[in-house]
Amino acid sequence: MNVQFHADAVIGTSALRVHAEELRRSLLQKFDRHIQDIRVSVTDHTTRYGSKAFRCQAEVTLNSHISIITRHADSDPKQAVNIALSKAAKTVARRLQKRRSDNCIKPDLATT
């Protein structure tokens, strides 16, 4: 599994990278065998109201080449990472559960 972290002009990038890796380990480690690639990107931007915010985008690519992209913007970069990775973990769990249920053999009730 390939893990990439990118922070564009964000202060405290090394601490944020460590935080993102710890959070990834706690939230997504149980899905490691299903994950091919994880990319986390944090950028700062100005909202339309003039306040400063940090936008985090987490992209998780599953072994089946399905990409899951979650985004969150917050005034605290750690909170933006927390919420974006939490959303990604929930979406990965739902997607894998759906794949398991789709692969189950369902009885054909029309033949009875």
N, C-alpha and C positions, 0 to 999 in steps of 0.2 A: 504494500500500500504506500502510495506517495502522498506526503502531507506538505503543503506549501502555505506559507504565511507571508502576506504583503501588507505593509502599512505605509501609506503615502503621506509623508510630512506630518506624522503624528508623533507628538512628544511622548517619550517613555515606551518606545517601540519594543525594546528588549524585554521589559517587564510584561508588556501586553502579549508578546509572543509566548512567554512562559505561561502566562495565565490561560491563553487560548489552548496551548498544548495540554495543560492539566485538565481543563474543561473538556477537551476532546477525548482525553483518556477516560474521564469519568462518565461521559454521556454516550460516546460512540464506540468504546472498546468492545462491547459485547457484539457489535455488528462487524467487527474487523474482517471476518472471512467473506463478507458480502460486499465490502467496500474496496473499490479500486483506487480512488483518488479523492483527496480532500483539499480544497483551496479556501482559505480564509483571507479576506481582503478588508482592510479598514482604511477609510478615507475621511478627511474632514471636509465639511462643506457648510455653506451658509444657507439657512432656510429662507423661504420666501418672506418671512417676517423679520429677517435680519439677524437672527440669533445663530450662534455657532453650534453645530452638531457633528457627531461622528456617525458615519454610516458603515455598517458591517455587512458584508455579503459572504455567506457560507455556501459553497458549492460542493456537494457530495456526489460522486459518480459511483454507481453500483457496478458490480461485475457484469451485469446484464446491459451495460452501457446506457443506463437511465440516469440522467442528471437531475438532482434535486437542488434547487436554488432557493435560499431563504435570505431575507434582508431585514435589517432593523436599524433605525436611526435613533440616537440618544445623545444627550449632552455629556454623558460619561462613556468613554470608549470601552471600558470593561463591561458595562451594562449592555452596550450594543453587541459585544461579542457574546455575552451570556445568553441573551435572548435569541440572537440569530442561530447559535449552535443548539440551543434548546429546541427551537422550532425545527431545525434540521434533524435532530435525533427523533423527535416525535413523528416527523414525516417519513423518515427511513423505517421506523417501526411499523407504521401503517402500511407502507408500500410492501414491506416484506411479509406482513400478515396477509395482505391481499394476494400476493403471489402464492403463498402457501394455500390459501383457501381456493384460489383458481386452479391449483394443481391437484386438489383432492378430487377423487372420482365420486361424482354425485349419481345416485341411482336414478334411472329413467322411470319416472312415475307414469309416463304416457303409455307404457306397454302393459300395465296391469289391468 
